[in-house]
Amino acid sequence: MNFDISKVRHPKEKTYGFLTALIGLLVWIALAGVLLFTSALFVAALYILLMWFFSYVARSLVRAYMMGHYVLVSEQQFPHLHKMVAEGAQKLGLKEAPRAFVYNSSGVINAMALTLVGRTRYIWLTSALIDSDDEEQVRFVIGHELGHHVAGHLDEPWSFLRLPGLIIPFLGQAYSRARELTCDRVGLVVSGNLKSSRTALQMLACGSAKLNAQMNPNAFEEQDKMVPSIAGFFLNIFSLYPRHTRRVAALSEWKNALSGIPSTPSRTVQTGRIEPQIA
């Protein structure tokens, strides 16, 4: 069965993606009209060309650094990781699997999807991520990063079109958060394991390889109720990423919706009320 990103894309990403694209289109049309009216089109084109040139140089330097300092995942180097990337890309219908690299992150657990020079897609995996997560958790993270590629989040024409909309306060952040929720769903599709997918997200908050096997995603999801509503709201609207507790809950809700299981509030098993403190 062919993978269809439109069936996985989060509704909020569809909404905010449409708004950013529409605002961007209107701004660029208005800007082009002003430039034509003021005969400043040549100057604007020169500025755009210079921006593209410096961007190209910067990306070329990053690629050169990556090739000389990171470790390329291949059939000869970390074949089990290479197989995960290849299988995930095939499952999502990507014609060519991104090139994956592992790098020394000095304890920081993270992963990244990116494009640099040309059409080659890349995935970066940190050493701490590999050390902390088990195989199925790593598969979810790889699937999440593949999601950015298959969902078109890194396609330059669309990114350039949306640029004016992305700099609008709160809208750009909301769109970014929605994209992450989409990619969490893609990660679950690739992993096929809800528990490992949820604990992989929890590892971003915990960061302890020793505690990995002891993590309880249900308790972590329940923790989201302790977030103060007002402070949590303001932290959320300024953030590019959903809070980790919310991401775990959202993944469960989507899986239940696919299975036809109604989402019901979890019962709190505590004897007293906990008043969260704002640091």
N, C-alpha and C positions, 0 to 999 in steps of 0.2 A: 504493500500500500504506500502510495506517494505521500510524503510529508507536506502538509499545507500550513504555512506559517500564519495565515489569516485566521485559522481555527484555534491557534495557540496564543496569538497576540492579545495582550491584556486590553480590556475595553478602555481603560484610561489612556493607554498609549495611543489607541486609535483616535481618541478625542483630542488629546494634547498634540499629537502628531499632525492632525488636520489643522488645528489652530496655528501652530508654529509655521507650517507650510503656507497657509493662507496669508498670515501676517507677513512672512518673508517675501512672498510673491508680490503683495501690494507695495511693500517698501521698495523692493528692487525696481518695480515698474515706475513708481513715483520718482525714485532717484534717477533712473534713466531719462525720464521726461525732463527733470530739472537740468541734468547735464546737457541734454540736447538743446534746451532753451537757452542756456548760458554759454554754449559753445565750449564747455569744459570737458568734453568727452575724452579728448586726447590725454589730458592731465589725469583723469580718473583711470583710464586704461593703463597709464604708466605706473600709477600707484598699485593697481591690481597686479601688474606684471612683477613689480618689485616684491610685493608681498608673497606672490607665488614662488619667486626665486629664492627668497630667504627661507621660506617653508621647505622648499625642495632641498636646500643645503642642510637644514637642520635634520630633516628626516634621513638624508643620506649619511650624516654623521652618526645618527642613532643606529642605523643599520650596520655601519662599519663597526661600531662599538659592540653591537650584539654579536656579530660574527666572530669577533676576536675575544670576547669575554664571557659569553654565555655558552651553554652546551646544547647543541642541536640534537633533538630527539629523532631517531631514525631506526631503521631495521637493524642497524649495527650498534646503535647507542640507545639504551633503554627501550628495547623492542616492545615491552609490555605497555609502555606509555604511547609509543607510536601506534600500536594496535588499537588502543582506546580512541585516539584521535581519528584514525582512519575509519574505524567502525562507526564512530559518532557522525563523522562527515557524510558517510554513505547513507546512514539512517535518515539524515536530514536533507538528503538530496543535493549536497554540494558537489559540484563537478570535480573539484580538486580540494583535497584536505589541506588545511592551513599548516604551515611549518611551525612546529612547536619547539620552544627552547626552555631549558631549566637554568635558573641563575641563583646565585648565593644572595639571599635576602636578609641575612643577619638576624634571623628570627622572625621576620615579618611574614605573616600568612596572607598571600594574595595571589591573584591571577589576573591576566589582562589580555584582551583581544585588541589587535591594532593592524593597521595597514601603514606601510612606509612609502617606499618608492616602487612605482609600478602597480600591478594588480595582485601581487602576491599577498596572501593573508597570513597573519602570524598569531600565535598564542604564546604568552609567557606564563610559566609556572614557577612559583618560588620554591626554593629548597625546603623551607619551613612547611609549606603546604604538603609536599610529598612526604615529609617526615611525620606530620601530624595526622593526616587523614589516612583511612584505609582505602583499599582499591576501589570500592564502590563509591565512596565519597569523592575520590579523585575523578572518577568517571562523571559524576554529577557536575563537578567544577568545570571539567573539560566541556561538557555539554552546555553549560551556562555560557562559556566563552564562545563556543561555536554558535550559540544563539545570537550573539551580537552580529556575527557575520551573515547568518542566514536571514536575519530580520532586516538587514540593510542598514544597520545603525552606523556603519562606518563608510557607507558609500558617499564619495565626495560631492557629487552633484546635489544630492538631497541635503547633505550637511550644510553646503554653501547656501542653498535656497532657504533653509530654516534659520540661518544665522541671526537675522534681525529679530525673529521671534524668540530665539533662545536667550537673548540678552534682556528680555522683558522680565522684571523682577517677579519671582515665584513661578512664572510659566515655564521657564527653562528648567528649573529644579523639579517641577512636577513632571515634566516630560522625561527627565532623566530617571526619576524614581519609577515611573511606569515602565520604562524600558528594562529596568532591572527585574521587575516582576515578570515581564515577558520571558526574559532569559532564564529565570528560575524555573519557569514552566518547561522551557526547552531542555534544561538540564535534567528535569524529571523524566521527560520523554526519552532522553538518551540513557539515563541510568536505569529507569524502570523499577526503581526501588525507593519507595516513599520515605521509609525510615532513614536510609543512608542519605537521601537528599536533604531531609530536615536536619539531621545531625551535622551534615557538611556545612550548612548555613550557621548552625550553632557554634561550630568550630571557629568561625570568624570572630565570635564574641569571646569564646573561651581561650583558644590558642594554646591548649595544653595537650600534648601527645599522650601524656600519662593519664589524663582524665577522659580521653576520647571514648574509650569503651564504656565508661560509666555514665555518659551523658543521657539525660532524660528529656527528649524534645517536648513531651507533653507538659512537663513542669516548666520548661523554658517558654513555651507558648502561653501558658497560664500567667507567666510573669508580666506579660504585656498589659494585663489589667492593672498593674501597679504603677504604670506610667502616669504621672499627674496630667490631667487632661489639658490644662492651659499651657503649662510648660512644654508638654509633649507636642502640642499643636505647633508652637512657635519653633521648636527644634526641628520638626518635620518639614515645615514649609521652606526653611532655609537650607535643607539638606539635599544633596544630590542622590542619596541612597535611602531607601526605606529602613527603618530600624529593624534590627535582626529578629526581634521577637515577632514583629509584624510579618516579616518575610516567611518565617516558619508557619505562621497561622494561615497566610494567604495560599501557600502551597497545599496545605491540607484541605482548605476550602475548595480549591480548584479540583483536586483529586476526587473529593467527595461529590462535587457537582457532576463530574464525568461519570461517576459510578451511580448517580441517582440517589445519593445519600443526603438528606437534608442537613444543613449545618445548624447545629444547636449550641448554645453557649455552654461552655464547660462548667461543671460545678466546682466551686472552690472548696477545698477540703482543709479549712483552717478554722480555728476556734475563735479567733479574735480578728478584728479589723486591723490591717496594717496601713499606717499612714506613711506614704513615701516622703522622703525628705529631699528638697531641692538643694543640691550642692552649690 
